[in-house]
Amino acid sequence: MTATADTTTGAPAPVETVTLTIDGIQVTVPRGTLVIRAAEQLGIEIPRFCDHPLLEPVGACRQCLVEVATPGPDGSMRPMPKPQASCTLESTAGMAVKTASTSPVADKAQEGVMELLLMNHPLDCPVCDKGGECPLQNQAMTNGRPESRFIDVKRVFEKPIPVSTEILLDRERCVLCQRCTRFSDEIAGDAFIALQKRGAAQQIGRFDVDVLGFASEGGVVAEATAFEGAQTPDGIPFASYFSGNTIQICPVGALTNASYRFRARPFDLVSTPGVSEHDSSGAAIRVDHRRGTVMRRLAGEDPVVNEEWITDKDRFAFQWQSAPDRITTPLVREADADGTSALRPASWVEALELAAEGLAAAKEQGGVGVLPGGRLTLEDAHAWSRFARTVLGTDDVDQRARVHSAEEAAFLGHAVAGTGIGVTFGDLEKAPLVLLAGLEPEEEGGYLFLRLRKAVRQGGLRVLGLAPFASRGLERLHGTLLASAPGREAEWLGAVAAKATGDLLPADLPADDAQAIADAAAGLAEPGAVILVGERLAGAPGAYTAALALAAATGARLAWVPRRAGERGGVEAGLLPGLLPGGRPLADARARAEVAAAWGVDEASLPAGPGRDLAGILQDLEAGTLGGALVGGLELADLPDPAAARRALARAGFVVSLEVRASEVTEIADVVLPVAPPVERAGAWVSWEGRVRSFPQALESAALPDHRVLAQLAEWAGAPFDPAPELGPWAGDRVPAPTATAEAVPRIEPGTAVLASWHLLLDDGALQDGEPHLAGTAKRPIARMSAATAAAVDVFDGDEVTVSTDRGSLTLPVIVTEMVDHVVWLPLASKGCRVHDTLGVAPGDVVTVQAGSAASHGGAA
C-alpha cells in the first residue's frame, strides 16, 4: 500500500498496489494496471497494434498475447488455459507473466497472429507511406515467421477510398485494430468512420447508409452535410476537425493523407520539434522536412499540454509559410513618371533608411499608430512594444485585429497580463464544472475541446455553454446551454453572480432560466470550478465586468482563451494601449520607472498617457490626425470594419509593413520589410494557460524575425536597443478592473434579427492557404435561425435566406436550429461568407433578414 496526495483535501490518499512477476522480474504497480503497462515499466516490449495508452483497451488485434499463471486458493500457480491479451488483462497479486522472450507458448501465439494478419496484407511496403515507420513491418521481423506459408490470392479492394478530401483509405492494408474508430468515438466524438460488415468482409469505412442504416439519425446527417464534403451515395464523409490523428495512430498504411501521399519516406526526412501557430493551446508538433521543404507535420507528445493529439489545422495548414506570394526581399514604393506608384525591390539598407526617415516624419506630423496583429511570438511582441514606446514615442499600439473594446483592454490588464500560469489543462480535468462564455472550444480553442471532452468522459466534468444555441461541439461535451442572444451575456453572468451572493432574481424570470441560473451558481461555487471566457465577449458590453464579478462571487477560477496563438504573448508584452510589459500600468510611476530602467531610456521619454486602440488609430489615420502607421501581420478583412481600415491606410501619410506574404496592407505600404515565418526561426508562443511554449528553428533561412528587423530599424532611427525581453511580471497595483454595464436591448423590427457569429476552425483564413484538401473538410457556410424566426420571414429548413445591411448582403441556405428567437447566426469568415467585409457589422448588431436570394429582392450581391 502506498499513498499519494489527495487533491481535494491535501491529505494522503491510499493507493492499493499489487506485485507480480513478468519474465521472472518482480514489479509493483497500482491495482488495475494493465499487464502491458506493467511490462513497459520494466522495459519489456510486448508487440501490439490495437493498444494505445490514450484509448480504452479493446483486445482487437490479439498480437500482445502472453502466457499467464495466477495463484490459486492453495497458493499454487495455475496457468490460464490459453494465452491472454496483455492489453486488456489487469495485473493481480502474485500473477506470473511470460512474454515471447521467455515463453514458447506466447512466442508461438504471437507468431500465429502475425501470420494471420499478413495473410491478406499486401506486400507493397516500398510504395506505402508507412514504410520505414511501420509497427507491422517491425513486428513482422521480430515476432513473425521467417517465411510465408500463404499461397492463395490476397484479398483486394478498390483503393484508395476518400473518407474525406484529406483522408484516404487503403482497406486491404487494414488490420482491424480499431484505433481510428475508437479515436473518433472516444476522443473526438465524431462518429463518421466505423467497422462495417462481419467476418472476412469486415472493413473500416465511412458510415454506409445501406449497411448501417445511419441515415435515420437525421441530426447527425444534417450536421455532416454542413461540411464541404457533402453526403455521398455510399455514406457520410469523415467530417471531423481531428481526423488527421487517425493517420498518425494507424499502425499500418491503411489511412493516408492526400497531400503527403507518395511524396516522401520517413528515412528521407529531418524532424524538428515545434509548436503550432494556429491557436492559443500551444500544441506540440513535429515538423518533418526534406531539402528545405516541409513535407508534413505530426502531433508531438506532450502529456501536460496536448498529449498526442492536434487539430487538422495544426497538422495540415503549413503551406502558407512557403506560398508563391512569399515576400523575400524588401520593397519600397516609387512614383512613376505618370504620377502612379508601385513597389519595387530594394536592398535592406535602402529600405531601412527610407522606413526610418518616413516614420520619423510621420512622428512629427501627429504620430504613428502601431498595429502588430495577434500572430507574434513572445520575442517579437516585446520588440514591437519597445519600438513603439521608445523609438516612436507612442502608446497608440493595439494588437487586436478583431472586435475589441476598452472594457476588454481593462480586463486583460487587470486579470490576464503578468499573471503567469493560471488555469491549466490539468485543472480542467479535475474541475467539477466549466462555464464557457463567448467561447466555442472546438472552433476557437483547438485542442482545448479534446481535453474538455476527456474530462467529461473520464472525470464527470459538467460543461455550461453561454451561447445562442447548442453547437455540435457543446453537444459532444454533453453540455447544458444557457441560451443568450449575442450581446446579452452580461445579463446571464450578472444573474448567476447575483444568485451566488444571495440576491433575489427578477420575479418574472422564466422558471427554466431561474433553475439554470441556480444550478450554475451552485456548480461554480464548488472547489475547482472554472470560467473560460473568449475574445467574443469584447462585443458584449459589460460581459467581462460581469465575469470578474461572477468569479469573485463564486470563488471559481477565471481564464481568458484567445483564438490566435500570439494574443496572450502580446498581452504579456504590453501590446495594448495603457499597458506596459508584464502587466505594468502605463499610468503607474513605479511601473514606468522599472520599464525605463530595463530599456535604458529616460522615463520622461515614455508616452505620457494611454493611447488609441485599433479603432481610434484607424479613425485618426483616415482623418489625418495621425501621420503614419507601422503594421505587421494584419489581415484587413478580419477587422470589424474592413472598408474603413482600407480607407484609413490608403490615406495614411506613411505606412511600413512587416509581413511574410503579400497582403492588402503590403499593397498600400510605402516600405515592406519581409520577416520569417515560424518554421524559419526560433521563438516562443504563450498559450492561453500562460505557459511559454518555445520552439527551435526547423528550416535554414536568411529571413529575419520581427524582433531583429525592428532592432535594425531602431538603429537606423538613432535609438538602438537589444530586442531580447528583459522584464518580468509586475508585482505592483494592477490596471483597474473594468466597470462597464450592459447596454439596452436593440429594437427588433419585423424582418430584422440580431446577428450572431464566430470563426469556424477551418474558414477562409490566410494561414490555411495552399491546402485544398484541408479546405474540402471545412464546414459550408449556412445560416441558423430558430423555427419562429424562420417562420417570420417565411423560410424553411434548406431554403435560402438573405442577410443584409446597407453595405451588402449574404445569401445562404438555412438550417432551422433550436436557438434563441430573433437571432440569425452566420459563420464569421468562411469562404463565401465574410461577415465583416460584406455586411460591415459585428455580432450583436441588427441585420435585415429576407427569404430567397439577394437578386430576387434587388439587394447587393
Order of alpha helices (4+ residues) and beta strands (2+ residues): beta-beta-beta-beta-alpha-beta-beta-beta-beta-alpha-alpha-beta-beta-alpha-beta-beta-alpha-alpha-alpha-beta-beta-beta-beta-alpha-beta-beta-alpha-beta-alpha-alpha-alpha-beta-alpha-beta-alpha-beta-alpha-alpha-beta-alpha-beta-alpha-beta-beta-alpha-alpha-beta-alpha-beta-alpha-beta-beta-beta-alpha-beta-alpha-beta-alpha-beta-beta-beta-beta-beta-alpha-beta
